[in-house]
Amino acid sequence: MDAIMRTRAATHTAYTRWFSTGTRMFLYFTATVIGFDTMGIDVGILYVFARALAWGLAAAVAIGVGVSFGWGGREYVANHIEGWMSSASQGTPSPQPSDDD
């Protein structure tokens, strides 16, 4: 994990420590599960917790991405809505009376 921490200077980001800690925890969990399975201990409950954690993390990332796009897109739409509406009204033909009237 020291290799990940050494890349902190190269990446210029503060999230390197979070990434290295997450990688370390994942590897500890993997080694623990493999060790318990090798010793003959049932690791089914660990798989259940790992799957729940993975789905929770995926949901959190999806919600975060959706909210960030929503907040970022709000300003963009507010700045461009007038132009879109004027071009839409210019491109829309006015209704013509039908022959049945």
C-alpha positions as CSV (number, residue, x, y, z in Angstrom):
1,M,0.0,0.0,0.0
2,D,3.0,2.3,0.3
3,A,3.1,2.4,-3.5
4,I,-0.4,4.0,-3.5
5,M,0.6,6.5,-0.8
6,R,3.8,7.4,-2.8
7,T,1.6,8.3,-5.8
8,R,0.0,11.1,-3.8
9,A,2.7,13.6,-4.9
10,A,2.2,12.5,-8.5
11,T,-1.6,12.8,-8.5
12,H,-1.9,16.0,-6.4
13,T,-5.1,14.8,-4.7
14,A,-6.1,14.4,-1.1
15,Y,-8.1,11.3,-1.9
16,T,-5.1,9.0,-2.2
17,R,-5.3,8.2,1.5
18,W,-9.0,7.2,1.1
19,F,-8.2,5.0,-1.9
20,S,-5.2,3.3,-0.2
21,T,-7.3,2.6,2.9
22,G,-10.1,1.2,0.8
23,T,-7.7,-1.0,-1.1
24,R,-6.1,-2.2,2.1
25,M,-9.5,-3.1,3.6
26,F,-10.5,-5.0,0.5
27,L,-7.3,-7.0,0.5
28,Y,-7.7,-7.7,4.3
29,F,-11.2,-8.9,3.7
30,T,-10.2,-11.1,0.7
31,A,-7.3,-12.7,2.7
32,T,-9.6,-13.3,5.7
33,V,-12.3,-15.0,3.5
34,I,-9.7,-17.1,1.7
35,G,-8.1,-18.1,5.0
36,F,-11.4,-19.0,6.7
37,D,-12.5,-21.0,3.7
38,T,-9.2,-22.8,3.6
39,M,-9.6,-23.7,7.3
40,G,-13.1,-25.1,6.6
41,I,-15.1,-22.3,8.3
42,D,-18.3,-21.4,6.5
43,V,-17.9,-18.0,5.0
44,G,-21.4,-17.6,3.6
45,I,-22.4,-14.9,6.1
46,L,-19.3,-12.9,5.1
47,Y,-20.5,-13.1,1.4
48,V,-23.9,-11.8,2.5
49,F,-22.4,-8.8,4.3
50,A,-20.0,-8.1,1.4
51,R,-22.8,-8.2,-1.1
52,A,-24.9,-5.8,1.0
53,L,-22.0,-3.5,1.4
54,A,-21.3,-3.6,-2.4
55,W,-25.0,-2.8,-3.2
56,G,-25.0,0.0,-0.7
57,L,-21.8,1.5,-2.1
58,A,-23.2,1.2,-5.6
59,A,-26.4,2.9,-4.6
60,A,-24.5,5.7,-2.9
61,V,-22.4,6.3,-5.9
62,A,-25.4,6.3,-8.3
63,I,-27.3,8.8,-6.1
64,G,-24.2,11.0,-5.8
65,V,-23.7,11.1,-9.6
66,G,-27.4,11.7,-10.2
67,V,-27.5,14.6,-7.7
68,S,-24.3,16.1,-9.1
69,F,-25.6,16.0,-12.6
70,G,-29.0,17.5,-11.4
71,W,-27.4,20.4,-9.6
72,G,-24.9,21.1,-12.4
73,G,-27.5,20.8,-15.1
74,R,-29.9,23.2,-13.3
75,E,-27.7,26.2,-14.0
76,Y,-27.0,25.2,-17.6
77,V,-30.7,24.8,-18.3
78,A,-31.6,28.1,-16.6
79,N,-29.0,29.9,-18.8
80,H,-30.2,28.4,-22.0
81,I,-34.0,27.9,-21.6
82,E,-34.9,31.2,-23.2
83,G,-33.0,30.4,-26.4
84,W,-34.5,26.9,-26.6
85,M,-38.1,28.2,-26.1
86,S,-37.7,30.9,-28.7
87,S,-36.2,28.5,-31.3
88,A,-39.0,26.0,-30.5
89,S,-41.7,28.5,-31.0
90,Q,-40.2,29.7,-34.3
91,G,-39.9,26.2,-35.6
92,T,-43.4,25.2,-34.7
93,P,-46.0,25.8,-37.4
94,S,-49.2,27.5,-36.4
95,P,-52.3,25.3,-36.5
96,Q,-54.3,25.5,-39.8
97,P,-58.1,25.0,-39.9
98,S,-59.1,21.6,-41.2
99,D,-61.4,21.0,-44.1
100,D,-64.0,19.5,-41.8
101,D,-64.7,22.8,-40.0
